[in-house]
Amino acid sequence: MSERGSLRGRLQRLAREAAKFGTVGAFGFVVNFLVFNLCMHVLGLAVLRSGIFATVVAIGTNYLGNRYWTYRESDKNRRARELTLFLFFSGIGLVIENGILALSHYGFGFTSTIADNIAKNVVGLGIGTVFRFWSYRSWVFEKTAVQTAESFLADPSRSRQSSRH
């Protein structure tokens, strides 16, 4: 396979992966947004408590979507490790997302519903999503040995596929 064809194939696989991740993320965004606003306006919970609860619910939804759709071909023999890393990196994303909400609401005094939603669900979630995409594909949902071998055969110029086993 030519270098150009190999690069095109890798970019197409990355685009498919990003599209699936984005679809799962869009569903998670809806869950996050609805739970956040339900907690604040119906249940009367504090802003940060609502944000954290909403993010936790969305993390559960996103794990199922990513595990069983986006990364369904990843190594299934290490589920405990995968779930531990998923929760660890999701926790960092939770801190990013809700840290921005806390900074906006409590630090800068932007306390309107619109300001809270922009801080949490646009700025915080946007930055958190970039971090999560990188960490999930790099550390959590690792490729199986067969996929690694196929990648190596598709690109023989690489001496070794990056793997963290």
C-alpha positions in Angstrom: 0.0 0.0 0.0 1.3 3.4 -0.9 2.1 6.0 1.8 -0.7 8.2 0.5 -3.2 5.3 0.6 -2.1 4.4 4.0 -2.4 7.9 5.3 -5.9 8.2 3.7 -7.0 5.0 5.3 -5.8 6.1 8.7 -7.5 9.5 8.4 -10.7 7.8 7.3 -10.6 5.5 10.4 -9.9 8.4 12.6 -12.8 10.4 11.0 -15.2 7.4 11.6 -14.0 7.1 15.2 -14.4 10.8 15.8 -17.9 10.7 14.3 -19.0 7.8 16.5 -17.4 9.5 19.5 -19.2 12.7 18.6 -22.6 11.0 18.2 -22.2 9.3 21.6 -21.1 12.7 23.0 -24.1 14.5 21.5 -26.4 12.0 23.3 -24.4 12.5 26.5 -24.6 16.3 26.0 -28.4 16.1 25.9 -28.5 13.9 29.0 -26.0 16.3 30.7 -28.0 19.4 29.8 -31.4 18.0 30.8 -30.2 16.6 34.1 -28.3 19.8 34.9 -31.3 22.0 34.3 -33.7 19.5 36.0 -31.6 19.4 39.1 -31.3 23.2 39.3 -34.8 24.3 38.4 -37.0 21.4 39.4 -35.1 19.8 42.3 -33.6 23.2 43.5 -30.1 21.8 43.9 -27.1 24.2 44.0 -25.4 24.9 40.7 -22.2 23.0 41.2 -24.0 20.0 42.8 -26.3 20.0 39.8 -23.4 20.1 37.4 -21.5 17.3 39.1 -24.6 15.1 39.3 -25.4 15.7 35.6 -21.9 15.0 34.5 -21.9 11.7 36.5 -25.1 10.6 34.8 -23.7 11.5 31.4 -20.5 9.6 32.1 -22.5 6.5 32.6 -24.4 7.0 29.4 -21.2 7.8 27.5 -19.4 4.7 28.8 -22.2 2.4 27.4 -22.1 4.2 24.0 -18.4 4.2 23.7 -17.9 0.7 25.0 -20.6 -0.9 22.9 -20.4 1.2 19.7 -17.5 3.6 19.2 -14.8 1.2 20.6 -16.6 -2.1 20.4 -13.6 -3.8 18.7 -11.2 -2.8 21.5 -9.7 -5.4 23.9 -12.5 -6.8 26.0 -10.3 -9.0 28.1 -9.3 -6.1 30.4 -12.7 -4.7 31.4 -11.8 -3.8 35.0 -8.7 -1.9 33.8 -10.7 -0.2 31.1 -13.5 0.8 33.5 -11.0 2.1 36.0 -9.2 4.2 33.4 -12.5 5.4 31.9 -13.7 6.6 35.3 -10.3 8.2 36.1 -10.2 10.2 32.9 -13.9 10.9 33.0 -13.2 12.3 36.5 -10.6 14.6 35.2 -13.1 15.7 32.5 -15.7 16.2 35.3 -13.3 18.5 37.1 -12.5 20.5 33.9 -16.2 20.9 33.0 -17.4 21.8 36.5 -14.3 23.7 37.4 -15.1 26.1 34.6 -18.7 26.3 35.8 -17.5 27.1 39.4 -15.1 29.7 38.1 -17.8 31.4 36.1 -20.6 31.2 38.7 -18.7 31.7 41.9 -15.5 33.4 40.7 -16.7 35.8 38.1 -20.3 36.1 39.4 -22.0 35.1 36.2 -25.1 33.5 37.8 -27.8 33.5 35.2 -29.2 30.3 33.8 -27.7 31.1 30.4 -24.3 31.9 31.9 -24.3 28.7 33.9 -25.3 26.6 30.8 -22.6 28.3 28.6 -19.9 27.8 31.2 -20.8 24.2 31.8 -22.3 22.9 28.6 -20.3 24.9 26.0 -16.9 25.9 27.4 -16.4 23.3 30.1 -17.9 20.4 28.1 -16.0 21.5 25.0 -12.6 21.4 26.6 -13.5 18.3 28.6 -14.6 16.5 25.4 -11.3 17.2 23.6 -9.4 15.8 26.7 -11.7 12.8 26.9 -11.4 11.9 23.2 -7.6 11.9 23.5 -7.5 10.0 26.7 -10.1 7.3 25.8 -8.5 6.5 22.5 -5.0 6.6 23.9 -5.4 4.9 27.2 -8.9 3.4 27.8 -10.2 1.6 24.8 -7.0 -0.1 23.5 -6.9 -2.1 20.3 -6.7 -5.8 20.4 -3.5 -7.6 19.3 -5.2 -8.5 16.0 -6.0 -4.9 15.3 -2.4 -3.9 16.2 -1.0 -6.5 13.8 -3.3 -5.4 11.0 -2.2 -1.8 11.6 1.4 -2.9 11.4 0.9 -4.8 8.2 -1.0 -1.9 6.7 1.9 0.4 7.5 5.2 -1.6 7.4 7.3 1.5 7.6 6.5 1.7 11.3 8.7 -0.6 13.4 6.1 -1.0 16.2 2.5 0.1 16.7 2.1 2.3 19.8 0.6 0.1 22.5 0.4 0.3 26.3 0.0 -3.3 27.3 
